Amino acid sequence: MTPRERVLTTLARQKPDKVPKEAGFSPALYEIFKQKTNSIEPNEYFNMETRYPFFKDTTRKIDFSKYYGQLPEGKEGKIVYEGEGKHTWQISGQPSK
């Protein structure tokens, strides 16, 4: 089975050929791991077939200002997305707060 097939089989509550597994280390624990195993790659050391999805940033530039109602008057700027649904008004030439 491929790693993907293992995960999908497990999610379907069926039995895969081996258990899919993944582990994350805090920075301090990662340092201990490196010292004790002389390895820098936990996935290889523990024979884990970990895969991570990555997404490219969008190249589309969309103006969403019509959805924000009244913005500060007399101030040139733009709305900045800061993550987790938080948006701020950034005045031109000044960093967002």
Secondary structure, DSSP 4 states (H G I P E B T S, - for coil): --HHHHHHHHHTT---SS--------HHHHHHHHHHHS-S-HHHHTT--------PPP------GGGS----TT--EEEEE-STT-EEEEETTS---
